[in-house]
């Protein structure tokens, strides 16, 4: 029973798409590294405009968004 639950969690994580939006590449790298270790599908954007394009393209389940960025704030 426990193994089946773990497999279901792993399957859900691998299908969960997360978009990380930040103008600091180091921050995206740090967040991505941790989410990758947990098995999530991680996508990146470096400003608000890029984030809007990625949202349309990827249709993420979750967006982790920096508030102050160049071109367009989060």
GIRA-V139603 format. One record per run of one state. SS is the DSSP state (hx for helix, st for strand, lp for the rest). FROM is the first residue (numbers start at 1). LEN is the number of residues. If there is no record, write none. Layout:
SS:FROM:LEN  SS:FROM:LEN
//
This chain:
lp:1:1  hx:2:14  lp:16:1  st:17:5  lp:22:3  hx:25:13  lp:38:3  st:41:5  lp:46:2  hx:48:11  lp:59:3  st:62:4  lp:66:9
//
